Amino acid sequence: MTYAFFMAIGAVAVLALLWLKARYFGFAAQKAGDYAGDAHAIDLRRDLDGPLICEGVIYGPTGRVSSRFVGDFDVHWEGNRGVMKEHFRYESGSEQHREWQLLLGNDGSIRATAPDLVGEGRGAQSGGSVHLRYRIRLPEDAGGHVLDTIDWMYLAPNGTIVNRSQFRKYGIKVAELVATMRKAEAA
């Protein structure tokens, strides 16, 4: 047997281990049922309603902060149908607007659409968490790429929602977002 053969076997083994780690032990491996028994159950109609403040950072592919932002959200529900209007202000001075259409199923399932989504987002709320997967098209000034997105939101005991999202292109993580969402103070 040659040295190249053993190198190839080693490379395949390493790739298989990395795939197994990502598939079964990484961020993307979480399931809504993992949080079904949480003491504080989230209900988007209650916890993601009215005026909200969002503050967060975006990490680039190297793990360094590439952007910081503050957002004003306005969310309203009529039964299981919700509209979430987002207005982001980035440290660069740029602004972004998005309007989500949300539909909650009686089983906790979530369907979501927005103008910059490719197709429909799908997920679920369970226990103290919300999970959503979707494909998002970046603005043209950011390259216009379509990224596969995994969103997880977790309800903190004080009612703040902590959001962690990963964005992937061809299965490779290219960005990550960490943000909080909390009720806006009454003026």
N, C-alpha and C positions, 0 to 999 in steps of 0.2 A: 504494500500500500504506500502511496506517496504522501508527502507532506501536504500537497494541495488538496488531496481528498480529505484529510483530517481537518484542514482549515475550513473546507466547505461544510463538513458535518458540524463543526463548532459554530459556524456562522448560522446555519439553519437552526441549531439548538438555541442560540441566543435570540434569534428572531421569534422562535416559537415561545420562549419564555416571556419576551416583551409583549407579544400578542396576548398570552394568557393573563399577564398582569393587568393589561389595559382592559381586557374583556371581563375579568372576574373580580378584580381588586381595585380598579381605578375609579375616577370620578364618573365615567360613563357607565360603570357597572351598577350604579345605584338603581333601585326599583322603588316605586311608590310604596309598595307594601313594607319596605324596610322601616317606614316611619308610622305605620298604621296604629301602633300602640302609644304614640306620643301623648303626654299629659295635656298639652295645649294644642287642640285641633284647629287648623286653619279653615276659615270659610272666606273665600275671596269676596263674597258679597258683603261681608262685615269688615274684613281686615284690609281689603283693597277697594276702598270706597271713599268718595269725596275728594277733597284736595289733599295731595300728598307731596312731600319733599323727598327727592331721591339724590343721593350723593354717592359718587363712586370713582373708581379708577379702572383703566383698561391697561392690561399688560400685553406687550408685544411678544413675538415668538422667542425672544431671548429671556423672557421672564422679568424684564425691567418695565417700569411704568412708562407707557407711551402717551397717555392722555388722562386728564382728570376732568370731571364734569359735575354739574349740579342740574337737576331736572325738577320741573314743576309738573305734576300729574293731576289730572282731573278725571275721576272715575265715577260712572253712574251705572246703576243696575235697574233693570225692569224685569223682575223675576229672575230667570236664569240667563238673561242676555245682558251683557255689559259692554260699555264703550269706555276705553281708556285712552285719553288724549295725553300725549307726552310732549314736553318742550324742554329740550336739552340745551345747555350752554356749556361749551367746552373752554378750557383754559386758553386755547388758541384764538378765541374770539368767535369761532363759528357756532352756529346754532342748527338744531335739527328738530323737526316735528314728525311725530308718528301718531297714527290713530289706529288702535287695535279694536277689532270686533271680537268679543268673547262669548262663547256659549258653553254653559256648564250642564253636563248631563246629570240626571238624578243619581247615577252611580259614581259620581265624582270625576268623571271624564271631562276633559276640556278640549274645545276646538277653538282655534284662533286664526284670524286673518288680519293682514295689514297691507298697505300698498307696496311695501318693499319686501314682502314675503313671496317666495316662489311656492305656490300651492298653499296648503293649509297646515298650521301647526297643530300638534296633537299632544295631549298629556293627561295628567290626572292630579287631583288634590287628594292627599291621604295623610291622616294624622296631622302633624305640624309642618307638612311640606307640600310643595307644588312642583311638579315636573312638567316641562314642556320641551318638545323637539320640533324644530322647524328649519327651513332653509331661508336665509336672508340675503338679499342683494345689496351690496355696499353702494353708496353713492359713487357716481362717475369720478369725482375728485379723489376718491379713495380706491380707485381701480375698477369699480363695478363688479368685483368678484362675487360669486355666490358661495356662501359659507354654510356648512352644516352646523347648527347650533343646538346645544343642550343647555337648558336653563333649569336651575334648581333654586327654589325659594324656601326659606325656613322661617317659621314664626318664632321670634324671641319672646320670652315671658312678659316683656313690657309692651308687646304689640308691634314692635318694629319688625319689618321683614328684611331678612338678609338674603341677597341674591348673589348667586355665583353662576356664571355662564362660561362655557367654552365654545370657541369657534374653530372649526376644522375645515381644511381644504385638502381633498384627496386623503382623508384620514389623519392628516398631520395637524396638530394643534398650532394655530397661527396667532391666536389671541385668547385672552381670558379677561372677564369682567367681574369685579366684586363691587357690590353697591348695597346701600341700605335704603329702605323706603319706610317713611313714617308719616303719621298724620301731620298736616300743616297746623301750626298754632293759629288759633282764632285771633283775628286782628282786633 
